Amino acid sequence: MVVEPGGCETIALPVSNTATGLPASLYVRVLHGQRPGPCIFVSAAIHGDEITGTAVIQRLLPKLDAQTMAGTVLFLPAVNIFGFQAHSRYLPDRRDLNRSFPGSAKGSLAAQLANTFLKEVICHCSLGIDIHSAAVHRYNLPQIRIAPDNAPLRELAMLFGAHAVIESPLRPGSLRDIARGEGVDMLLLEAGEALRFDELSVRCGVNGVLNVMAHLGMIQPHPEATQVTIPARSRRSIWVRAPRGGLCVLQQKSGDAVHKGDIIGRVAGIFGDDPEDIRAPIDGMIIGHAVLPVVNQGDALVHIAEVMRFGDVEQRVDQITDGLLNDRLLDEDELI
């Protein structure tokens, strides 16, 4: 299919068949701008239960007009189509799509899907924005993950306007890893929690994509896409784990600044006996936390980033949260 300049089309890329024998396709909404410019993609739900990005794409599409846009955007709101339907992180064969790249046209189901995504999407773009959320029973403060030591990518990450920018190594078989091999820069947004929408995460994703597109000259700066503060930067993060099994009550939350030795929570037995304090091992900012109070010894509870520059992260969270009170409530159809 050819999408003419100024046009918008939805394309179904054949992947495989479902267990019923019916075709399964990867759906892409293509916005081909009227004027020449870069080609980028925005993807969501590579892990099928991480649906924050799906809501971000839904909210973005009405704000963009191919007739006034430069360049091309490929939107993929549900890459792991099988896990998305099953509310599962994985594919039916229990493989993790984000460890299956580059894949193979004749391989496993995950390999076929990864190979289609690579050949039909990644290889045609110069930049990708991949949107994730925390694993089940966890929450992630909106944060951008980028490859280390990439100055142009770091600039885009800072412009995105999430609450933190984390420079983290690339994992073999991941989308970020294979994209780098193809010369495609990647911004990975982590925001919110699995199988849930929250307004802070969705708004951060929408504004961030608009910020990046404006910086690339694809659109005019959008009035909603304004960066409130400078994000915190980090190259190191630590998970604080439960010292014992029992019930956990956290006293700090994602977005809070903590100092080494601060009490961030407490775990006690089911009768409230023998409570143990959980203390911050480093100075930093909480970028993720568990939302399930029932824990086993060793469970990950709080994710702390050692920050290079705090900025006013807590103020930023408060400003965005307070701003929601002035907005109308979202219609159910707008996010579902």
C-alpha positions in Angstrom: 0.0 0.0 0.0 1.2 3.5 -0.8 0.3 6.3 1.6 0.4 9.6 -0.3 1.9 12.8 1.3 -0.7 14.3 3.6 -2.4 10.9 3.9 -3.3 8.6 6.8 -3.8 4.9 6.5 -4.0 1.8 8.7 -1.9 -1.1 7.4 -2.2 -4.7 8.5 1.2 -6.6 8.3 0.6 -10.4 8.2 2.4 -12.2 11.0 1.0 -15.6 11.6 -2.3 -17.4 12.3 -4.1 -17.7 15.6 -5.0 -21.0 17.2 -8.3 -20.9 15.3 -6.4 -20.7 12.0 -7.5 -17.1 11.4 -4.8 -14.6 10.3 -3.0 -12.5 12.9 -1.6 -9.2 11.8 0.5 -6.3 13.2 -1.5 -3.1 12.8 0.3 0.1 11.9 -1.3 3.6 11.5 0.8 5.6 9.1 0.7 9.4 9.1 2.7 10.6 6.0 3.3 14.3 6.3 2.7 16.7 3.5 6.3 17.9 3.7 9.5 15.9 3.7 11.0 15.0 7.1 12.2 12.2 9.3 10.4 8.8 9.7 9.9 7.7 13.3 7.8 5.1 15.0 5.9 5.0 18.3 5.2 1.5 19.7 3.3 0.1 22.6 2.5 -3.2 24.3 5.6 -5.1 23.2 4.8 -6.7 26.6 1.1 -7.4 26.1 0.0 -6.3 29.6 1.9 -2.9 29.4 -0.9 -0.9 27.9 0.0 2.7 28.9 1.4 3.3 25.5 -1.8 2.2 23.8 -3.6 5.0 25.6 -0.8 7.5 24.7 -1.2 6.7 21.0 -5.0 7.0 21.2 -4.6 10.4 22.7 -1.9 11.5 20.2 -3.7 10.7 17.0 -6.4 13.4 17.2 -3.7 16.0 17.8 -1.8 15.3 14.6 -2.7 16.2 11.0 -0.7 14.7 8.2 -1.7 17.7 6.0 0.3 20.0 8.2 3.0 17.6 9.3 6.6 17.0 8.0 7.9 13.5 7.8 6.2 10.3 8.7 5.1 8.6 11.9 4.3 4.9 12.3 2.0 4.2 15.3 1.8 0.6 16.7 -0.5 0.6 19.7 -0.4 -3.2 20.3 2.8 -4.8 19.0 2.4 -8.0 21.0 -1.1 -8.7 19.7 -1.3 -12.1 21.3 -0.3 -11.0 24.8 -2.4 -7.9 24.5 -5.6 -9.9 24.0 -4.7 -12.4 26.8 -3.7 -9.6 29.3 -0.2 -11.3 29.4 3.3 -10.0 29.2 4.3 -12.9 27.0 3.2 -14.6 23.8 1.3 -17.9 23.9 4.6 -19.8 23.7 5.7 -18.0 26.9 8.5 -16.1 25.0 9.3 -12.5 25.8 9.0 -10.5 22.5 11.5 -7.9 23.9 14.2 -10.6 24.0 13.4 -12.2 20.6 14.9 -9.7 18.1 16.0 -9.9 15.3 13.7 -13.0 15.0 13.2 -15.1 12.0 10.4 -15.5 9.4 10.5 -19.3 10.0 11.1 -19.3 13.8 8.8 -19.3 16.8 5.8 -17.1 17.0 7.8 -14.5 18.9 10.6 -14.7 16.3 8.1 -14.2 13.4 6.5 -11.2 15.1 9.9 -9.7 16.0 11.2 -10.2 12.4 8.1 -8.6 10.9 8.5 -5.6 13.2 12.2 -5.3 12.4 11.8 -5.5 8.6 8.6 -3.5 8.1 9.0 -0.8 10.8 12.4 -0.4 12.4 14.5 -0.6 9.3 12.5 2.3 7.7 12.9 4.7 10.6 15.6 6.9 12.1 14.1 7.1 15.6 11.8 4.9 17.7 9.8 5.7 20.8 8.9 2.5 22.6 6.4 2.8 25.6 6.4 0.4 28.5 5.1 0.3 32.0 6.2 -1.6 35.1 5.6 -5.3 35.5 2.5 -6.5 37.3 2.1 -5.3 40.9 4.6 -2.5 40.3 4.5 1.2 39.4 7.1 3.2 37.4 7.5 7.0 37.7 7.6 8.3 34.1 11.2 7.9 33.0 13.2 7.7 29.7 15.7 4.9 29.3 18.5 5.5 26.7 21.7 3.9 25.6 24.8 5.3 27.4 27.1 7.8 25.9 24.9 9.0 23.1 24.8 12.8 23.2 22.1 13.5 20.5 19.9 10.9 22.1 20.4 12.3 25.6 19.3 15.7 24.2 16.1 14.2 22.9 15.5 12.4 26.2 15.9 15.6 28.2 13.5 17.4 25.8 10.9 14.6 26.2 10.2 16.0 29.6 9.7 12.8 31.7 10.7 12.9 35.4 14.0 11.1 35.0 16.4 10.1 32.3 18.2 6.8 32.9 21.2 5.7 30.9 21.1 1.9 31.0 22.9 -0.9 29.1 21.2 -2.5 26.1 20.1 -6.1 26.6 20.8 -8.7 23.9 17.7 -9.5 21.9 15.9 -6.4 22.9 14.3 -3.9 20.6 16.7 -1.2 21.7 19.7 -3.5 21.0 18.6 -4.5 17.5 17.6 -1.0 16.6 21.0 0.3 17.5 22.5 -2.3 15.1 20.3 -0.8 12.3 21.4 2.7 13.1 18.1 3.6 14.7 18.1 5.7 18.0 15.6 4.6 20.6 13.8 6.4 23.5 12.2 3.9 25.9 9.5 5.4 28.1 8.7 3.5 31.3 5.5 4.8 33.0 2.7 3.5 35.1 1.8 -0.1 35.9 0.7 -3.1 33.9 -3.0 -3.4 32.9 -3.8 0.0 34.2 -4.1 3.6 32.9 -3.1 6.6 35.0 -3.3 10.2 33.8 0.1 11.2 34.9 1.8 8.6 32.7 -0.5 9.0 29.7 -0.1 12.8 29.7 3.7 12.5 30.1 3.8 10.2 27.1 1.6 12.4 24.9 3.5 15.6 25.7 6.9 13.8 25.3 6.2 12.5 21.8 4.9 16.0 20.8 8.0 17.6 22.3 10.3 15.3 20.3 8.3 15.7 17.0 8.5 19.5 17.4 12.2 19.4 18.0 12.7 17.3 14.9 10.7 19.9 12.9 7.8 17.6 12.2 5.2 19.7 13.9 4.9 23.1 15.4 5.3 23.2 19.2 2.1 22.0 20.8 0.6 24.2 23.5 0.1 21.2 25.7 3.6 19.9 25.3 5.6 22.1 27.6 8.5 20.9 29.8 7.9 22.0 33.3 11.4 21.2 34.8 14.7 19.6 33.9 14.5 15.8 34.4 16.8 14.1 36.9 19.6 12.2 35.2 21.0 8.8 36.4 23.4 6.1 35.3 22.9 3.8 38.2 19.8 2.4 40.0 19.3 0.0 42.8 16.3 -2.2 43.8 15.7 -2.3 47.6 14.4 -5.8 48.5 12.2 -7.1 51.4 14.3 -8.1 54.4 11.7 -10.6 55.4 8.3 -12.0 54.3 5.1 -10.4 55.5 3.1 -7.2 54.9 4.9 -4.1 53.6 3.9 -0.5 54.2 5.9 2.0 52.2 6.3 5.5 53.6 7.9 6.9 50.4 6.6 6.7 46.9 7.8 7.2 43.3 9.0 10.7 42.7 10.2 11.2 46.3 13.8 12.2 46.9 15.6 10.0 49.6 18.9 10.1 51.4 21.0 7.2 52.5 19.7 5.8 55.7 16.1 7.2 55.3 13.3 4.9 56.4 11.3 4.2 53.2 9.0 1.5 54.6 8.5 -1.3 57.0 7.7 -5.0 56.7 6.1 -7.0 59.6 4.5 -10.4 60.0 0.8 -11.1 59.6 0.2 -10.3 63.3 2.3 -7.2 63.0 5.1 -8.8 64.9 8.9 -8.2 64.4 8.7 -5.3 62.1 11.8 -4.4 60.1 12.6 -1.0 58.7 13.5 -0.6 55.0 16.2 2.0 54.5 17.5 3.8 51.4 21.0 2.5 50.6 21.9 5.5 48.5 21.0 9.2 48.0 18.6 9.4 45.0 15.1 9.4 43.8 12.5 6.7 43.8 11.6 5.8 40.2 9.5 2.7 40.9 7.8 0.8 43.7 5.8 -2.3 44.4 2.0 -1.9 44.8 1.3 -5.3 46.3 1.7 -5.2 50.2 2.1 -9.0 50.6 5.8 -9.8 50.1 8.2 -12.6 50.3 11.8 -12.2 51.6 13.8 -10.8 48.7 10.9 -9.3 46.7 11.8 -6.0 44.9 10.1 -3.2 46.8 11.5 0.2 45.8 13.7 1.2 42.8 16.0 4.1 43.6 18.0 6.0 40.9 21.2 7.7 42.0 20.7 11.0 40.4 23.2 13.3 38.7 21.0 16.3 39.0 17.8 16.4 41.0 16.2 19.5 39.6 12.8 20.0 41.3 11.4 16.5 40.5 9.0 16.5 43.4 7.7 19.9 42.4 7.2 18.6 38.8 5.1 15.7 40.0 3.0 18.0 42.2 2.5 20.5 39.3 1.3 17.8 36.9 -0.9 16.1 39.5 -2.5 19.4 40.6 -3.1 20.3 36.9 -5.3 17.3 36.5 -7.8 18.7 39.0 -8.4 21.6 36.5 -9.1 19.3 33.6 -12.4 17.5 32.8 -12.6 13.8 33.7 -11.7 11.6 30.7 -14.6 9.9 28.9 -14.3 6.2 29.2 -14.1 5.9 25.5 -11.1 8.2 25.3 -8.8 5.7 27.0 -10.3 2.3 26.3 
